[in-house]
Amino acid sequence: MAIRNTFIIFLVSGFWHGSNWTFIVWGAVNALYFLPLLLGKRNRTHLDTVAAGRMLPNLKEIVQMGSTFLLTLLAWVFFRATDLSHAFNYLGSLLKGLLDPTSYRAAAGYALSGDVPLLAGVVAFFFLVEWAGRERAFALAELGSRWRTPLRWTFYYAVVAMILTLSGSEQQFIYFQF
């Protein structure tokens, strides 16, 4: 009963996001991700903050965070794809790239781009901010709350400008697929 209800909830949430099979598959994939926790009666575990009271996580926590991140990225392929064929072609390209990294034609040219180090730095910055503030409600606000008001607002504007600069002009808002 709980398994059926879980699948219904995830499928309905997929359908709620859009009337495309990709959203239904996205919901089903998330239901499948949740299934082992439900079957093992561990769906209410791991609710605490990672590495609470410690500076760094242990190896098990690192593996758990990494696997959650990768599984989420895989599910997002379906959420963002225009149709199922597009999603499976994209996943196939990812798999091919893992097996044969030379198959990425544009990878070498893009890796030399000046945006890659800047983007990596921004991602690292936000990762560190979120990690440092993981026990608080709003990590970025907590970081800025220690500074005087003009410096804090300058910092916030710089973060927004950085996000806008790196977001590019080609990206379409994901909900325009309706």
N, C-alpha and C positions, 0 to 999 in steps of 0.2 A: 504494500500500500504506500509506504513512504517513498519507495523507489519510483513508482508510477507518478505520485504527486510531484516529486522532484523533477522528473522529466517534463511533466505538464507545465510546471512553473517556468522552467528554463526555455521550453519551446514557445510558450506564450510571450515571455520576455523577448525572445528573438523576433517573433512576429510583431510585437509592439514596436520594435525598432524599424521595421520596414516590411513591405510586402514583396520580398524577394527571397528566393530559396537560400541565398547566402546567409541571411539573418536567422533563418530557421536552423541551418546547419551550425551557425555560431552558437545558438542556444543549446543544440544537442551536444556539441563538443564540450561546452561548459558543464552540462549535466553529466557527461561521461567523466569529466575531470573530478566532479564532486562524488561520483558513485563509490570509489574505493573508501573514502572517508565515511560515507553513509553505511556501507556494508560492514566496515570495521568498527562502527559505532564510535568514531573519532571525530565526528563533524563539529564537536564543541570543544576540541582541544586546540592548542596553538592560538589562543585568543590574546595572550599577553604580548607585551612589547618584546621584540627580538633583542637579545642581549641586554635585558633590563639591568641597570646598575653596573654594566660592564662597558668598557670602551670598544671592544671588538667582539664579533660573534665567533662561536666555535665552528669547526669544520662542518658539522651536521647542519647548523643554521645557515651557513654559506651555501651548501648544496640545496637546502630547501628554498632559500630565496632565489637562487639561480634557476632551479627547475620551475618554480612558480612564474618567474619572469619569462622564461622560454616558452612555457605552455601558453601563457597569456598572449605572447607575440604570435604564436601559431594560430590561436583562435582569432586574433585580429585580422589575419589574412582573409578569413571568410567575411568578417564584418566590413572590410574595406573593398573587397572585390566587387566588380560590376556584375558578375554571374559566376556560377559554379565552375565553369570551364576556366575562366580567368583565375580563380582561386587555386584550382588544381594545377594549372600550368605554372603559376607562381611558386607553389610548393615544390613542384617537380624541378624548377630551376634552382631553388634553394638546395634541394637534395643533390642535384647535379654539381652545384658549386661546392658543396661540402666534399663530395667524392673527387672532384677534379677542379681545384681552385683556378686553374688556367682557363676554365670555360667562361669566366666573366670577362667579356671583351673590354668593357669600359672601366674595369676595376683599376687598372694601372693608371689610366689617365685621371680618374677621379681621386685616387689616393694622393696624387701630386697637387691637387687643388689646395689653395690656401684656406678654404672653408673647413676642411676636415680637422686640422689641429684646433681651430677656433671652436668648432662644434664639440669636439672631444673635451676641450677645456670647460665649456659651458655645462655639458652633461656632468663632468666630474665635480664642478662647483655645486650644482643642484643636488647631486648625490650626497656630497659631504654635508651640505646644509640640512638635507632631510635626515641624514643619519644622525647628525648632532642634535637635531630637534625631535627625534623619534618618540620621545616620552612626553612631548607637549602637543597641544592641539594644532598650532600653526607654526611650523619650524621657521619659515622665512620671517614672519612677524616677530617671533621671539628673538631672532638674530638682530633685527633692526631695533627692537625695543630698548636695547642697551645703549643706543646712540642718541645724541641730541637730535631734535626734530629736523633741522635743515639737512643734516648728514643722512638721516634715515630716509627722508623723502628723496634725496638725490640718489641714494642707493636703490630705492624702489623704481624710480624713473629709469635708472640705468639698466635694471633688470628687464623692465618692459621694453625698452629700446633694443636691448640685446635679443630678446625673443622675437620682436617684430623684424629685426634685421636678418635673423637667421631663418625665419619661417619661409621666406621665398614668396614669389607671387603666383606660382603655378598651382599651389595647393587649393583644392576645393573643399569647402566645409562638408564633412562627412554626411550630414543629414540632407544634403541637396540631392541625394539619390532617390528620394521619394517621388 
